Amino acid sequence: MLLLRVQNLSYKEQHNTAVDDISFDQLPLQRIAIAGETGSGKTTLLKMIAGLLQPSSGSILLNNERVLGPDEQLLPGNKGIAFLSQHFELRNNYKVKDWLAMVNKLTPSSAMQVYKVCRVDHLLDRKNEALSGGERQRIALARLLTTAPKLLLLDEPFSNLDRIHKQLIKTVIREIGQKLNTSCILVSHDAADLLSWADLLFIMKDGQVVQQGAPQELYHYPVNEYVAGLLGAYNLIDLGKYPFLKKMFIKQMPDKKILVRPEQIKLSTDSNRGVQATIEQINFQGSYFELLLSANSVNMICYSPSGKFNIGDPITLSINL
């Protein structure tokens, strides 16, 4: 049985089309992520699904019941859908436990489980105004989850967070599905944050879905450079322009551009095992080194776990597709 069905959904404002004829289905507990550059229509799509923005055309069904827009009901929104905006607010002069209790529909034990999953159970006696940004976000998330939604929508939950709080909210979001059995759709402008979480990934541009599928499929087989760039660093190699690179590939491969991720480039000191290159730049990235290589004036980025290189060193590279 489907949890959510989005059919031919569009949103137009004056002469601009923010979302253009998008359709997809979501199964219970399926993790869907939507990525795209700023202005691609991600948040507009999410607000329509939440019942907070009236679609220009199309329909949204939650458990086979139509989600009404704000023009069709007195209070906007759907009781089965929780929406966490990137501009969430907490009311000051409240203790956390009182702020959460105002909307709680769960039993005390179930509510405490939500608080533990959201990592806020130790904050219940604090005042809202005394919380950090990351703590406030998790409190807002816990408050939504205590309303027992069937679907949770998260708009840019990783924005404006330092590395520690970003990793914490990633863990919380994963456990919301695993421990609370809540389905989720997550939006981010940085698709790299979504690769390890999503079951299904949509890439949006100019209000349309340009590619959708499993994260691994989109990462290794993007339909264009826009999708490739959203998902990480890449090298675009024109085999027709640089025929010397052809010897890396099977003879049957026609002249065309190929996309190669940095981790697909393998380095060797054996000059007989690939193409000769020179190291032009070395960047330390913590757990690995990023190398900029030049082979016959073709620049390529690759990764290496070792820093035993110097700028100007000759190196042999091969590509593992």
N, C-alpha and C positions, 0 to 999 in steps of 0.2 A: 504493500500500500504506500502511495506517495504521501510525503509530508507536505510538500510545497510544489505547486505548479505555476510557473510564470509563462503567460501566453501573449506573444506579440505586443509586448509592453513598450510604449513610447511616451516621451514627454517633450512637448514643444512649448517654448516661451517666446511669444512674438514671432520673430523669424528664425529663431535658433532652435535646433533640435538637440537636446541634451542627452536623450536616450532614444535609440532608433530601432524599434522592432526586435526586442530581445525575448527569447524563449528558452526556458530550461526547467528541468524537474530536479527535486531534491528528495532523496530517500531519508527515512528516519535515521538519525545519528551520522549521516553523511556530512563530511566536513568540506564545505565549499568556500573557496577564496576567490576574490576578485581583485585584480591588480591593474594599474594603468597610471599614466602620467596625470598630473594635476589638470583638472578640467575635462577628463575623459568621460565623466558621467557616472562614476562609481557611487558617490554619495547620493546622487539623485535617484539612482536605481534602488539603493538600500532604503531610502526614505519612502519610496512608493511601495516597496514590499512591506514596510512597517505600517502602512496606512496613514503616513504623515504628509504625503504629497499626492495630489490627485493626478492619476495618469491621464494623458491626452487620449490614449487608446490602449486596448489590451485588457487583460484580467489577471488577477492573482488569486489563487485558491490555496487555503490552508486547511488540510484535512477535508478536502472537497467542499469547503465553504468559502465563499468569495470574501476577500479582504476589502472592506469599504474604504474609500478615500475620505479626506476631510470635508469634501463638498456633499457627502452623502450621510453624514451623521453629526450629532451635536459636538461630541468630543472626539478629536482625531486620535487614531491609533487603534490597535487590535489587542484585546486582552491576552491572546495567545502568543503575541510577539513582543519581545523586549528589545529595545533599541538603545544602545549606548553610543551617544554622540561623542565626537572628539572634544566638544565644548560642553561637557557635562558640568553640573553645578551641585554643590552641597549647601544646604542652608546652615548658616552659622548659629551659634548659641544653642546647639543641641549636642547632647552626648551621642556618640555613635550608636549605642544600643537603642536609644529612643528614636533616632532617625531611621534605623532599620525596622524597628517594630511598627512604624506607622503604616507600612504596606505589606507586612509579612502575612502570608497565607499558609505557612508551613507549621508543622508541629515543632515544639522546642528542640527536639533531637535532630529533626531534618534541617531546621534553620542553623543549628550549630555546625552541622556538616558543611553547609554552604559557607559559613564563616571560616571554617578551617580550610576548605578548598581555596578560598579567596585570600587566605593568609591575613585575615583581619580579626580572628578570635581574640587576639591579645590587645586589640585596640578598642574594645567595646566600651570601656569607661573613659575614653578620651573624648575631648570636645572636637567637633568637626574642624574648627578653625586652627587647631593645633596639629593637623595632619600634614605630611609632606604631599607632594604632587602624586607620587606613585601610590601612597596610602589612600589618598582621596579617590583615585581611579578605582582601586580595588573595593573600596567601600561602596561606590556608585554601582559597581558590577554586582556586588553581593546583594544590594538593595533590589536590583532588577531580578535576580535569581530567586529571591524569596517570594516573588509574585507567581512562581511556578509556571514560567512561560514554556510553550512547546518549541519555540524557535528563538534563538538569541542572535541579534544582529550587532556586529561590532564595527564601528567606523574609525579607522586609523588608530587602533589601540596602542601602537608602538611609538606614536609620534611624541616628541618632546620628553622621552625617557632616557636616562643614562643607561649604560650597558647592564648594570646590575639589576635595575628595576625592569628593564626590557626583557631580560632573561627570566625574571620572576613572573611577569605577566604572561609570557609564553607558556611557562609551566602551568600557571593557573588556567589558561584557556584550554590547554590539552586535558587537564583533569576535570574540567567542567563537562566534557563529553564522556570521559572514562568513568568518573565517579558519580556524576549527577545525571547522566543519561540525557543531556540537553543538546539538541541539534544546534548547529551554529553556521552562520555565514559571516565571513570576515573580509574587510576591505582594507587594502594598503596600497600606497604608491610604490612601495619597495617590495617587489615580488620575491626577492631573496629571503625575506622573512617568512614566506609562506611555503617554501618548497618542502620542508620537513613535516609540515602540519596538514596540508590539504590533501583530500582524496581527489578532488576535482578543482582545477584551476582555470579561471577565465581571465583573459587579457583584453582590456577595453581600450579603445582609442576613438575619439570623436563620436562618442555615444554608441558605438557598435562593438560587438565581441569579435575580435580579429582572429582569435584562436582559443580553443578550449580543449582540455584533456587532462590526463594524469601529469603531475608536475615533472616527472622524469622525461616524459614524451616531449613536453614543451621545452624543457631545458636543452635536450639533445637535438630536437628537430623543430626549431622555431620556423614559422612561415616567412619571417622577414627580420630585418635588423632591429626593428622596434621591439619585437618580442625578445629577441636575443639579448639586447641591451638591458631590458628590464630585469632579466634573470641572472645577469652576471657578466663578467668580462669575456670577450671573445675576440677571435681573429678572423677576418674575412679575407680569404685567399683566392685570388683570381688565377686559376690554373691556365687559362688561355693567355693571360698577360705575362705570367711567369712560368713558362713550360719546364724550367729546371726543377720545379717542385713536383712534377708529375711522377718522377721515379719513386716517390713515396707511396704511390697508390697503384691499384690494379690497372692493367693496361686497357681494360674495357671502359674505364671511366672517361666520359666525354669531357671536352673543354667546358668548364663552368666554374662559378664561384662556389667555394665550400666554406662552411663555418666551422671553425675549430676552437674549442674551449682551451684555455691555458693548460689545464691538467692533462689534455690529450697530447701535448707536445712532450716527447721524451728526449732527455739529453744523454750524450755519451761522449767519451774521449776517443772512441774508435772512428776514424775518418772514413772507414769503409761501410759504415752502418747507417748512413743518411746524408743529409745536406750540410755543407759547411756554413757556419754562422759565426758572428762576433758578438760578444756581450757588450751592449751599449750602456746599460743602466742596471743597478741592483737596488731593490727596495726591500727592507726588512719589514715583514708583516706579522711578526710574532711567532706563530707556529710554522711559518714557511717564508721563503724569499720569492719575491716577484722579479723576474728578469726580463729586460727588454732586449730582444735579439735582432740582429740585422743580417739577412741572408740575401746577397745580391740586391741590396737596397730595399728589400721587403722587410718591414718591421713586424715583429711578432712578440706577444707576451706569453711567458710560460711561468710555471711555478716549480720550485725546487725545495725539498726539505733541508738541503745543505747550503751553507753559506760559503763554501770553499771555492769561491770564484772571485775573479777580479775583473774590473772593467777593461775591455780590450782583449780578454782571453778568447782564443779560438775554441769553438765548441761544435759538436755534431748533433744535429737534431733530426728526429723522425716523428711521424705523426701516427698515433694509434686511434683510428676511427672506430 
